[in-house]
Amino acid sequence: MDLLNQIALSSDASILAMAGAAFWVLAAFCALMERRRNKSRSLERLEQVGWVPWTPLFVGCMIIGGGMLAMSLPVVLGNL
């Protein structure tokens, strides 16, 4: 509960930086899933690769996360 209170009382820039980092973690997950799909060697498995467009999700999450981190960087670095 203390961690939630600390997050709730942090500045807007800190929350933006945490959200940007979360988007980058999601982008890493998307990249991992795309790599997993591309490594399937069986022709039978290629028919069942799934419907999720991992590459556009990866690019979108990287752009959104990078933008959030870039916007919060001056305030976060100024507090050091």
ABEGO torsion letter per residue (X at the ends): XAAAAAAAABBAAAAAAAAAAAAAAAAAAAAAAAAAAAABABAAAAAAAEABBAAAAAAAAAAAAAAAAAAAAAAAAAAX
